[in-house]
Amino acid sequence: MYFKLQKDVENMEKLFESLTIKTNILYDLGYVDFVKATKKFCEDDELADASMSVFVLMAHGDDDSVIYTANGVTIKTDEIIDLFDETNCPNLKGKPKWFIFQVERIVYCLI
């Protein structure tokens, strides 16, 4: 993992802990594992007692709201947000959901 990214993760974790927000950090997930982890999170019964949810994703992407998973498969930010709707994540129905996408754009240079 890149040093700068690790520092960002540590700073984000400290911030959320200071706000008494429980954190769960996952690294380098491919598309399938990312979707599975998100669905597992949404099925967690502890969410019924939560007052809100904060989702932070740090990844590479491009200008069209596209995120690259660790194995290079793309997913749009809208698709990620849809994973948290009331059908997919009923324990967060009617609760605030914050999404933070820290995306480093990939710049292609053809020579």
C-alpha positions as CSV (number, residue, x, y, z in Angstrom):
1,M,0.0,0.0,0.0
2,Y,1.2,3.5,-0.8
3,F,2.5,5.5,2.2
4,K,0.2,8.5,1.4
5,L,-2.9,6.3,1.2
6,Q,-2.0,4.5,4.4
7,K,-1.7,7.9,6.1
8,D,-5.1,9.0,4.7
9,V,-6.6,5.8,6.1
10,E,-5.1,6.3,9.5
11,N,-6.3,9.9,9.6
12,M,-9.8,8.9,8.5
13,E,-9.9,6.2,11.2
14,K,-8.8,8.6,13.9
15,L,-11.5,11.1,12.9
16,F,-14.3,8.6,12.9
17,E,-13.1,7.1,16.2
18,S,-13.1,10.6,17.8
19,L,-16.7,10.9,16.6
20,T,-17.5,7.4,18.1
21,I,-18.2,6.0,14.6
22,K,-17.3,2.3,14.3
23,T,-14.9,1.6,11.5
24,N,-14.3,-1.4,9.3
25,I,-11.3,-1.1,7.0
26,L,-10.9,-3.4,4.0
27,Y,-8.0,-3.2,1.5
28,D,-7.5,-4.0,-2.2
29,L,-10.8,-5.6,-2.9
30,G,-11.6,-6.9,-6.4
31,Y,-15.1,-6.3,-7.8
32,V,-16.7,-9.5,-6.5
33,D,-15.2,-9.2,-3.0
34,F,-16.1,-5.5,-2.9
35,V,-19.8,-6.3,-3.7
36,K,-19.8,-9.2,-1.2
37,A,-18.3,-7.1,1.6
38,T,-20.8,-4.3,0.9
39,K,-23.7,-6.8,1.0
40,K,-22.4,-8.4,4.2
41,F,-22.2,-4.9,5.8
42,C,-25.7,-4.1,4.7
43,E,-27.0,-7.4,6.3
44,D,-25.4,-6.6,9.7
45,D,-28.1,-6.5,12.3
46,E,-26.1,-3.9,14.3
47,L,-27.2,-1.3,11.7
48,A,-30.7,-1.4,13.1
49,D,-29.3,0.5,16.1
50,A,-27.1,2.8,14.0
51,S,-28.2,6.4,13.6
52,M,-26.3,6.9,10.3
53,S,-23.7,5.3,8.0
54,V,-20.5,6.7,6.5
55,F,-19.0,5.0,3.5
56,V,-15.5,6.0,2.4
57,L,-13.8,4.6,-0.7
58,M,-10.3,5.4,-1.7
59,A,-9.4,4.2,-5.2
60,H,-8.4,5.0,-8.7
61,G,-11.0,6.1,-11.2
62,D,-11.8,8.5,-14.0
63,D,-13.9,11.5,-14.9
64,D,-17.1,9.6,-15.4
65,S,-17.7,8.6,-11.8
66,V,-16.1,5.3,-12.5
67,I,-14.1,3.5,-9.8
68,Y,-11.5,0.8,-10.5
69,T,-11.5,-2.1,-8.1
70,A,-8.2,-3.9,-7.2
71,N,-8.6,-6.3,-10.1
72,G,-9.3,-3.6,-12.7
73,V,-13.1,-4.2,-13.0
74,T,-15.0,-0.9,-12.9
75,I,-18.0,0.1,-10.9
76,K,-19.9,3.5,-11.1
77,T,-20.4,5.5,-8.0
78,D,-24.2,5.3,-8.6
79,E,-24.0,1.5,-8.5
80,I,-22.2,1.7,-5.1
81,I,-24.8,4.1,-3.7
82,D,-27.6,1.8,-4.9
83,L,-26.1,-1.1,-2.8
84,F,-27.2,1.0,0.2
85,D,-30.8,1.6,-0.8
86,E,-33.7,0.5,1.3
87,T,-34.1,-2.8,-0.6
88,N,-30.5,-3.8,-0.3
89,C,-29.8,-2.3,3.1
90,P,-33.1,-2.2,5.0
91,N,-31.5,-1.6,8.4
92,L,-30.4,1.8,7.2
93,K,-33.8,2.8,5.7
94,G,-34.6,6.4,6.5
95,K,-31.2,7.0,8.0
96,P,-28.5,9.4,6.7
97,K,-25.9,7.7,4.5
98,W,-22.7,9.7,3.8
99,F,-20.6,8.7,0.8
100,I,-17.0,9.9,0.5
101,F,-15.2,8.9,-2.7
102,Q,-11.5,9.8,-2.7
103,V,-10.6,9.0,-6.2
104,E,-7.3,9.5,-7.9
105,R,-7.8,9.9,-11.6
106,I,-5.8,7.8,-13.9
107,V,-4.1,9.8,-16.6
108,Y,-3.2,8.0,-19.8
109,C,-0.3,9.2,-21.8
110,L,0.2,7.9,-25.3
111,I,3.6,8.4,-26.8
